[in-house]
């Protein structure tokens, strides 16, 4: 089989920033093992596999190690590729996924994702978490991922986690470390060693939890956020009832074809 392949830097206005997502446009999904192998070969934090069906798009996401239930940056990358190459000029796209129906809207060069809200609930701090992070922990919460509240943006920025030990933590697929921002409403860093990704540069799906978390604390529904990885990324955020809207730009890095 062949498929058209794109690499899109999501949540960034230019290449080499944001989060690079692989996007495979197919006529039908290959087997799960083939998709896992392609994602491992691509060696990006996420590869999206997209099939057009009845005017909408079926979408699945794989890390280099596993299939995941939701990915924001690879959905934004897919929307970018669709609006530029598959349906040039498209402004609204509907995706069907393991996490239900998702939407993407393009206005100019900004893409806004409409995803489910996943408010985290308070939990006891897992044993050893402060040692894993190398920082004091204020509170911990859980949705799909463990949400860890720290005291300051500086703490989040300067973290040097022990990834080997982090992979053994109980509870949550990933670890989302967050604090109130200095020039944005909130900041975060996101780690997923349990599924083969140490630090994810910019994580849209994490904001399904971070947006309701910070909306409650800040008393506002519209916010700005920064993910403080080495590549960095900026996101516009809005809580809309049981949905969240996550916005950002994207830049094309690569086009090609995969043969398998």
Protein Blocks (a to p, Z undefined) as FASTA:
>chain_A
ZZddddddehiabehiajdddddddfbdcdfklmmmmmmmnopabdcddddeehiacddd
ddfkbccfbdfklmmmmmmmmmmmmmgoiabdcdddfkopaddddehjaccddddddddd
dddddehklmmnopacfbdcddfbccdddfbfklmmmpccdfklmmmpggijbdcddddd
fkbmbdcddddfknopabdfbafklmmmmmmmmmmmnopabdcdddfbfnopadddddeh
jaccdddddddfbdcdddZZ
